Amino acid sequence: MTLYKVGTIVNTHGVKGEVRVIPITDFPEERFAVGAELVIQAEQHVTVTVASMRQHKQFILLTFAGLTDINAVEHYKGDDLLAEGEAKVALPADSYFYHDIIGLAVEDAVSGQLLGKVKEILNLPANDVWVVEDETGQEIYLPYIEQVVKTIDLTKGVALVTLPEEL
């Protein structure tokens, strides 16, 4: 069973076992739907079933079946929420799952120079931003827009980019 990160529990909300989640999925309605099974990546993985879900600002508020008070969920703050790979959603052409992009080698489309690998993806309101880390640990932030990201080849594990002049 392959698990993929779909969010992070950042805090509790109220006293009835509700948790505040920052989603890192483009399909929060499906990933966090009532009845969906998720895994909390704690010291020991815990499988939970979503009992309720609602949007609150940029967060998703969830309750889990059987976890009905703050004491049952408080120790999960900071833990990631994972979903099974079989629960994948079909994507339109030229769209990718985060886990497909993280780890890709990033090369300058003009010079062919290796810039590093995608370490993480920041989901910002305007667009996603790739955090690319080179072999020395230095990070470059690249907006995921067509003027910057030219091609993605998942079979070769490479993304070709044109660096903005500021970089």
Protein Blocks (a to p, Z undefined) as FASTA:
>chain_A
ZZddfbdcfbdedjeopacddddbfblmlmmgghiacddddfbdcddddfbdcdehjbcc
dddehiabfklmmmmgoiacdddfklpccddehiacfklmgopacddfklopafbdcfbd
cddfkbccdddddfkopacdddddfklmmbdcfknopacddddfkZZ
